[in-house]
Structure formats: structure tokens, C-alpha cells
């Protein structure tokens, strides 16, 4: 898969995932879903925890 396609998909996906989890946590009353703030903030600032842990960046396609 093209690296640029992944980069354009990854960040918005984290934002939508975070908002979805927070919304479900609010709706269901289950406070564990408020952990959706992590992917939401990561998407906003452009940080990918999975890239940091694995040492590979999906945005540039290079190993760190």
C-alpha cells in the first residue's frame, strides 16, 4: 500500500476512533471508554504511539 495513502488515513482514523470511544463512553456511562481521549489527542498532534513503540513510521515508511 502506498505510504501517502496510509498517512492520509492514519491520522483521521485515530481522531474518529477517539471521538467514537468518548461518545460511547458518555452514552453508556462506562468510564473506560474515556480512554478514547488517547487516540483523539494522538491524532490531533500527529503522534502515533504504535510507531513510537515499533520504531517504524507509517507516515514516512522508514524505520526510526
C-alpha positions as CSV (number, residue, x, y, z in Angstrom):
1,X,0.0,0.0,0.0
2,X,1.2,3.5,-0.8
3,X,2.8,5.3,2.2
4,X,1.0,8.5,1.4
5,X,-2.4,6.8,1.4
6,X,-1.6,5.3,4.8
7,X,-0.5,8.7,6.2
8,X,-3.7,10.3,5.0
9,X,-5.8,7.6,6.5
10,X,-4.0,7.0,9.8
11,X,-4.4,10.4,11.5
12,X,-8.1,11.0,10.7
13,X,-8.8,7.4,11.7
14,X,-7.3,8.0,15.2
15,X,-9.4,11.2,15.6
16,X,-12.6,9.4,14.6
17,X,-11.8,6.4,16.8
18,X,-11.2,8.6,19.8
19,X,-14.4,10.6,19.3
20,X,-16.4,7.4,18.8
21,X,-15.0,5.8,22.0
22,X,-15.6,9.0,24.1
23,X,-19.1,9.3,22.7
24,X,-19.9,5.7,23.5
25,X,-18.4,6.1,27.0
26,X,-20.6,9.1,27.6
27,X,-23.7,7.3,26.2
28,X,-23.1,4.0,28.1
29,X,-21.8,5.5,31.3
30,X,-18.7,3.3,31.2
31,X,-15.8,5.4,32.1
32,X,-13.2,3.0,30.5
33,X,-14.3,4.3,27.1
34,X,-13.0,7.8,28.0
35,X,-9.6,6.3,27.2
36,X,-10.6,7.3,23.7
37,X,-9.0,10.6,24.6
38,X,-5.6,9.0,23.9
39,X,-6.1,8.2,20.2
40,X,-8.0,11.5,19.8
41,X,-5.2,13.6,21.2
42,X,-2.6,11.5,19.3
43,X,-4.5,12.2,16.1
44,X,-4.7,15.9,16.8
45,X,-1.0,16.3,17.5
46,X,0.2,13.8,14.9
47,X,1.8,11.4,17.3
48,X,1.4,7.7,16.7
49,X,2.2,5.6,19.8
50,X,2.3,2.4,17.7
51,X,5.0,4.0,15.5
52,X,7.0,5.0,18.6
53,X,6.8,1.5,20.1
54,X,7.6,-0.4,17.0
55,X,10.2,2.0,15.7
56,X,8.6,2.2,12.3
57,X,6.8,5.2,11.0
58,X,3.7,4.7,8.7
59,X,3.9,8.3,7.6
60,X,7.4,8.3,6.1
61,X,7.7,4.5,5.6
62,X,11.1,4.4,7.2
63,X,12.4,2.8,10.4
64,X,13.4,5.2,13.1
